[in-house]
Amino acid sequence: MPKTIFCICGTKAVKKGRTASNVQRYRCLSCGKSFLADKKSTGFLKHSGKIIKQFIGFMIDDVSLEVAARNLSIDIKTAHYYRHLVFDTLRDYQSTIKLNGTLLIDETFIPIREKPYKLLRSDGKDIRGLSFNQLCIITMIDLNSIGTAKVSSRASAQPEDFIRLFNMNIGNVHLIIHDGNPKQVQFMKQFDCPRINPRKSDLTEYSTDLVDSFHSSLKRYLFKHAGFKLKNTQHYLNFFVYRYNHLSKDKNSDKKTIISIKEKMIIDLYKKVIKADKRIKYTEYLKDLGITDILENIR
């Protein structure tokens, strides 16, 4: 006896044609919505797993979307959609990271240039200095080169931002190195370990070089994707951190080892994509709000 298919509204659905890749479509008898019974995000894709794996490889190699689409002979909209599928599987990735040992804390900023979110003076000119037209990204990294990077707010982060965003990431920390930002104090006081500001310490063995290098890599990555929508910033950061945490520990390894690590990343991300039990359509990808709440919040 054929299996009865129901719409998400709970009403019985009937068959209604097939997709270009010969997957059965259904239509709800109540709301009229057309859908696929396969809820996996790849259930109605016309390209093979090989193409998707190659696309993920291009993402890991930080190839532009246009170049990836051209080399794979896929439409640029399809490339945008595939990238969003990968981004979506990493939506909660950073909440699983644990930082241990010596912890370095800092912030970096990127400009807010999109007109809907940019603040101007009454005379129409830009606000100068570290204004609300900067997006603050808090970064933390340990000496194992495991890092995190999260958008906190417009302008400077507040003490509650550090606690809200990073308490989940703290493992067994022995030492915290910071740059003297007083907004970080409330967060650091939670942990029973020494705190050192290299700028005011006579101990020359401590510095913020590692987190500064992390910032440089992050900004180079974002620069290569110039033109991305600000609302998607955290998606880009999640992917950057995923890639950094897998590759940073082996950055001095031979090419054969690095290629092997990248292949494992491709397989891992592909498995995450095909296991995603949700339907993400291109229109839904366009409607993803990302960090719009932060961009619209002026405190």
C-alpha positions in Angstrom: 0.0 0.0 0.0 1.5 3.4 -1.0 2.7 5.6 1.8 0.5 8.6 2.5 2.3 11.9 2.3 1.2 14.9 4.5 2.0 18.6 4.2 3.5 20.5 7.1 0.0 21.9 7.7 -1.1 18.3 8.5 -3.3 17.8 5.4 -3.0 14.9 3.0 -1.0 15.6 -0.2 -1.3 14.1 -3.7 1.4 13.6 -6.4 2.0 16.6 -8.7 4.7 16.0 -11.3 8.4 15.6 -10.9 11.5 17.7 -10.7 14.1 18.0 -13.4 16.1 15.3 -11.6 13.0 13.0 -11.6 12.1 13.5 -7.9 8.4 13.2 -7.0 6.6 16.4 -6.1 3.4 16.6 -4.0 0.7 19.2 -3.7 -1.3 19.9 -0.5 -5.0 19.4 -0.9 -5.6 22.2 1.7 -3.1 25.0 1.3 -2.1 24.1 -2.3 1.6 24.2 -1.4 3.9 22.2 -3.7 6.8 20.3 -2.0 9.1 17.3 -2.0 8.7 14.4 0.4 12.5 14.3 0.8 13.2 16.8 3.5 17.0 16.8 3.0 18.4 20.0 1.7 20.0 18.1 -1.2 16.8 16.1 -2.0 16.0 18.1 -5.1 19.4 19.1 -6.4 20.1 18.4 -10.0 23.9 18.0 -9.5 25.7 14.9 -8.3 27.5 14.5 -4.9 30.7 14.8 -6.9 29.9 18.3 -8.0 28.9 19.4 -4.5 32.1 18.0 -3.1 34.1 19.9 -5.7 32.2 23.0 -4.8 33.0 22.5 -1.1 36.7 22.1 -2.1 36.6 25.4 -3.9 35.2 27.0 -0.7 38.0 25.5 1.4 40.6 26.8 -1.1 38.9 30.2 -0.8 38.0 30.4 -4.5 35.5 33.1 -5.5 32.0 32.1 -6.2 32.2 33.2 -9.8 35.3 31.1 -10.5 33.8 28.1 -8.7 30.6 28.4 -10.8 32.5 28.8 -14.0 34.8 25.8 -13.4 31.9 23.6 -12.4 29.6 24.8 -15.1 26.8 25.7 -12.7 24.6 28.8 -12.5 25.8 31.5 -10.1 22.5 31.3 -8.3 23.1 27.6 -7.7 26.6 28.4 -6.4 25.1 30.9 -4.0 22.6 28.3 -2.8 25.2 25.6 -2.4 27.3 27.9 -0.3 24.4 28.7 1.9 23.8 25.0 2.4 27.4 24.7 3.7 27.0 27.8 5.8 23.8 26.5 7.3 25.4 23.3 8.5 28.0 25.4 10.4 25.4 27.7 12.0 26.0 26.2 15.5 29.6 25.1 14.9 31.3 27.7 17.1 29.1 26.8 20.1 30.9 23.4 20.2 34.4 24.8 20.4 36.3 24.6 23.6 39.4 26.8 24.4 42.0 25.5 26.8 45.3 26.5 28.4 46.4 30.0 27.5 43.6 32.2 26.1 44.1 35.4 24.0 41.2 37.9 23.8 40.8 40.8 21.4 38.3 42.5 19.1 38.5 43.6 15.5 36.2 45.8 13.5 34.8 45.9 10.0 33.1 49.0 8.5 29.3 49.2 8.0 28.9 50.6 4.5 25.5 49.3 3.5 23.1 52.3 3.3 20.2 50.8 5.2 22.4 50.4 8.3 24.9 53.2 8.0 24.5 56.2 10.3 25.2 59.7 9.1 25.5 63.1 10.8 22.7 65.6 10.4 24.7 67.2 7.6 24.9 63.9 5.7 28.6 63.3 6.3 30.2 60.2 7.9 30.6 59.9 11.6 34.3 59.9 12.4 36.3 57.7 14.8 35.2 54.4 16.3 31.6 55.0 15.7 28.5 53.0 15.4 29.4 52.5 11.7 31.8 49.7 12.8 30.8 46.1 13.4 32.6 44.6 16.3 33.9 41.0 16.1 35.2 39.5 19.3 37.9 36.9 18.8 39.4 34.4 21.2 42.2 31.9 20.5 44.3 29.5 22.5 47.9 28.3 22.0 46.6 25.2 20.2 45.5 27.6 17.4 41.8 26.8 18.1 39.9 30.1 17.6 36.5 31.6 17.7 35.1 34.8 16.1 31.7 36.2 16.7 29.9 39.4 15.8 28.9 41.1 19.0 27.5 44.6 18.2 27.9 47.9 16.5 30.9 49.8 17.8 32.6 48.5 21.0 31.4 45.3 22.6 29.9 45.5 26.1 30.8 43.2 29.1 27.6 41.2 28.7 28.5 40.5 25.1 31.7 38.6 26.1 29.8 36.6 28.7 26.8 35.9 26.4 28.8 34.8 23.4 31.9 33.0 24.9 31.1 31.4 28.3 30.1 28.3 26.4 33.6 28.1 24.7 35.7 28.2 27.8 37.3 24.9 28.8 40.3 24.5 31.2 41.9 28.0 31.0 45.2 28.6 32.9 46.1 32.1 31.7 44.3 34.9 29.9 46.2 37.4 27.7 44.4 40.6 26.9 45.0 44.1 25.6 43.7 46.0 28.6 40.2 46.7 27.4 38.1 47.3 30.5 35.0 45.8 28.9 36.7 42.4 29.1 37.3 42.5 32.8 33.8 41.3 33.9 34.2 38.3 31.6 37.7 37.4 32.8 36.9 37.7 36.5 34.7 34.6 36.1 37.8 32.4 35.8 40.3 31.7 38.5 43.5 32.2 36.6 46.2 35.0 36.0 45.5 37.8 33.6 48.3 39.5 31.7 48.3 42.7 29.6 51.5 42.5 27.5 51.5 46.2 26.9 51.9 46.9 30.6 53.9 43.8 31.7 57.6 43.4 32.0 57.3 39.7 31.0 58.5 39.8 27.4 57.5 36.2 26.6 53.8 37.3 26.5 52.3 39.0 23.5 49.1 39.3 21.4 50.9 38.3 18.2 48.9 35.1 17.7 45.5 36.8 18.0 46.8 39.7 15.8 47.7 37.1 13.1 44.3 35.6 13.5 42.8 39.0 12.8 44.9 39.4 9.7 43.9 36.1 8.3 40.2 36.8 9.1 40.3 40.2 7.3 42.1 38.8 4.3 39.4 36.2 4.0 36.6 38.8 4.3 38.4 41.1 1.8 38.5 38.3 -0.8 34.7 38.2 -0.5 34.2 41.9 -0.8 30.6 42.7 -1.6 29.1 40.1 0.7 26.0 41.2 2.5 26.7 42.3 6.1 23.8 40.3 7.4 25.7 37.2 6.4 28.9 38.2 8.3 28.5 35.5 11.0 28.0 32.8 8.3 31.4 33.8 6.8 33.0 33.9 10.2 31.7 30.4 11.1 33.2 29.0 7.9 36.5 30.8 8.4 36.8 29.5 11.9 36.0 26.0 10.8 38.7 26.1 8.1 41.2 27.8 10.4 40.8 25.4 13.2 41.3 22.4 10.9 44.3 23.9 9.0 46.1 26.1 11.5 47.7 23.3 13.5 49.2 21.8 10.3 50.2 25.1 8.5 53.8 24.0 8.6 53.0 20.5 7.3 54.0 19.2 3.9 51.6 19.7 1.0 50.6 16.0 1.0 49.4 16.3 4.6 47.5 19.6 3.9 45.7 18.0 0.9 44.7 15.0 3.1 43.3 17.4 5.7 41.3 19.3 3.1 39.9 16.1 1.7 38.7 15.1 5.2 37.1 18.5 5.5 35.3 18.1 2.2 33.9 14.7 3.3 32.9 16.1 6.7 31.1 19.1 5.3 29.4 17.0 2.6 28.1 14.6 5.2 26.8 17.5 7.2 25.0 18.9 4.1 23.3 15.7 3.1 22.2 14.9 6.7 20.6 18.3 7.1 16.9 17.3 7.8 15.4 20.5 6.5 14.3 22.1 3.2 16.2 25.2 2.3 15.0 26.8 -0.9 16.8 29.6 -2.8 14.1 32.1 -1.8 14.4 31.1 1.9 18.2 31.6 1.6 17.6 35.1 0.3 15.3 35.8 3.3 17.8 34.6 5.9 18.1 37.5 8.4 21.6 36.6 9.7 22.8 39.4 12.0 20.1 41.9 10.9 19.1 42.3 14.5 22.6 43.5 15.4 22.8 45.9 12.4 19.5 47.4 13.4 20.3 47.7 17.1 21.8 51.0 18.1 22.4 51.1 21.8 
